[in-house]
Amino acid sequence: METSARLYSFNYSELRTYLWSMLFVACNILLPQVFHLVPQGGIVFAPLSLVILAGSYKLGWKTGLLAAVASPLVNHLLTGMPAWGMLPLMTLKLAALALLAGLAAQHFKRVSLPLIVGVVLVAELLGALAELLLTGGIASTVQDFSVGYPGLLLQVAGTWIVCKYL
């Protein structure tokens, strides 16, 4: 499925870049609270990634990157999650997702399910590589795919819906 949609790319000199980023950070504080009502909801659904992916694809990599860097830190300071030791890895994964999504949207100038799937898979593979290099353990890396596949599907479907209809 492919569709034409309005995709934006805001610059750091624009106020709306920061306003949208703050909105994404706020969503990334509230949304995980909802998903954590489900047992292992944060691990299964990766709610931070959903907001970053959709926001970066729709509004550009600069807006998404600001939110990707700020969201884990603000979340940790307010809720204690993610754990302090996971902050660098979580920030790196979200930053890669924001960059990939925003750059893909900017380059292809369209919304398509295969393109969004590609962005998610490449970001997950880069994140898995970073996780292996930083932690040396493969168990949590495999868990992102084996347990977190509903979240990956939610990211793809959610981003497609947001970009197409909002």
PEZIBEL-V846465 format. One record per backbone hydrogen bond with DSSP energy under -1.0 kcal/mol. CO is the residue of the C=O (numbers start at 1). NH is the residue of the N-H. If there is no record, write none. Layout:
co=CO nh=NH
co=CO nh=NH
//
This chain:
co=1 nh=113
co=3 nh=111
co=11 nh=14
co=15 nh=19
co=16 nh=20
co=17 nh=21
co=18 nh=22
co=19 nh=23
co=20 nh=24
co=21 nh=25
co=22 nh=26
co=23 nh=27
co=24 nh=28
co=26 nh=29
co=26 nh=30
co=27 nh=31
co=30 nh=34
co=31 nh=35
co=32 nh=36
co=34 nh=37
co=35 nh=38
co=38 nh=41
co=40 nh=44
co=41 nh=45
co=42 nh=46
co=44 nh=151
co=46 nh=50
co=47 nh=51
co=48 nh=52
co=49 nh=53
co=50 nh=54
co=51 nh=55
co=52 nh=56
co=53 nh=57
co=54 nh=58
co=55 nh=59
co=56 nh=60
co=58 nh=8
co=59 nh=10
co=60 nh=64
co=61 nh=65
co=62 nh=66
co=63 nh=67
co=64 nh=68
co=65 nh=69
co=66 nh=70
co=67 nh=71
co=70 nh=74
co=71 nh=75
co=72 nh=76
co=73 nh=77
co=74 nh=78
co=75 nh=79
co=76 nh=80
co=83 nh=86
co=84 nh=87
co=86 nh=90
co=87 nh=91
co=88 nh=92
co=89 nh=93
co=90 nh=94
co=91 nh=95
co=92 nh=96
co=93 nh=97
co=94 nh=98
co=95 nh=99
co=96 nh=100
co=97 nh=101
co=98 nh=102
co=99 nh=103
co=100 nh=104
co=101 nh=105
co=102 nh=106
co=103 nh=107
co=104 nh=108
co=105 nh=109
co=111 nh=3
co=112 nh=116
co=113 nh=117
co=114 nh=118
co=115 nh=119
co=116 nh=120
co=117 nh=121
co=118 nh=122
co=119 nh=123
co=120 nh=124
co=121 nh=125
co=122 nh=126
co=123 nh=127
co=124 nh=128
co=125 nh=129
co=126 nh=130
co=127 nh=131
co=128 nh=132
co=129 nh=133
co=130 nh=134
co=131 nh=135
co=132 nh=136
co=138 nh=142
co=139 nh=143
co=140 nh=144
co=142 nh=145
co=142 nh=146
co=143 nh=147
co=143 nh=148
co=148 nh=152
co=149 nh=153
co=150 nh=154
co=151 nh=155
co=152 nh=156
co=153 nh=157
co=154 nh=158
co=155 nh=159
co=156 nh=160
co=157 nh=161
co=158 nh=162
co=159 nh=163
co=160 nh=164
co=161 nh=165
co=162 nh=166
//
